[in-house]
Amino acid sequence: MAVVSPAQVQRYLSGLVYPSSREELIDYAVEEGADEDVIDTLSMIPDDLYHSPEEVGQAIEEIQESPEEE
């Protein structure tokens, strides 16, 4: 599973109304035709309420920096 960049994810979140939960982000991305890597990346960010695209991007950067826990 590849973690994608915040810019790649934002392509599928354009037009989303914030604040949005992680599940709302995932649902919106699916509706916009996001691929599996984008959906997987969103599913790895903390289950939180996001108030802006910048907050989503920050969460993605944080999961990229931390080692995978499995």
C-alpha positions, 0 to 999 in steps of 0.5 A: 500500500502506497501513501500518496502525497497531500496534493494527490489527495486534495485533487479528490477533495476539491469542493468538499465542505469543511469541517469534515470527519475522516469518514466524510473525507473518504466518502467524498474521495470515493464519490470523486473517483479516488483510487485505492491508494488515496482511499488507503491514505485517508483511512490511515490518518487519525479519526478526527474532525478536519477544518481545512485542506491544510489540516488534512495535508498535515495529517498525511505528512505525519503518517508519511513521517512515522514508521508503519505499525502493523 
